[in-house]
């Protein structure tokens, strides 16, 4: 008798099916995406349960200049002339307010003229006025 209870009816029942809204093909009843055309046939259960997410992005970035980061506008052509004529004593570095580099240029004659050449080329490509 146990064997009769475990036996399934013949022929087996076909799984529940429904029709795709887009292609009209038969698909399983619990399918969310059509197995034939790949289009979505029903809303997903998770999407219905998800709360609406509101992103409030207020961009309040304000550029504030600190007291120790004061920038000074310098004229490119004045610095270029100082570099060309008085670069060996670091006049262009003193003009930019870089006293330490000015003293270094003063004692090393512009870092053996290589520093003067590099600064001259760098000053050529700076905008006018440039900020230090």
ABEGO torsion letter per residue (X at the ends): XAAAAABBBOBBBBBBBBBBAAAGBBBBAABABBAAAGBBABBBAAAAABBBBBBBBBBABBBBBBAAABBBBBBAAAAAAAAAAAAAAGAAAAAAGBAAAAAAAAAAGGGGGAAAAAAAAAAAABBOBBBX
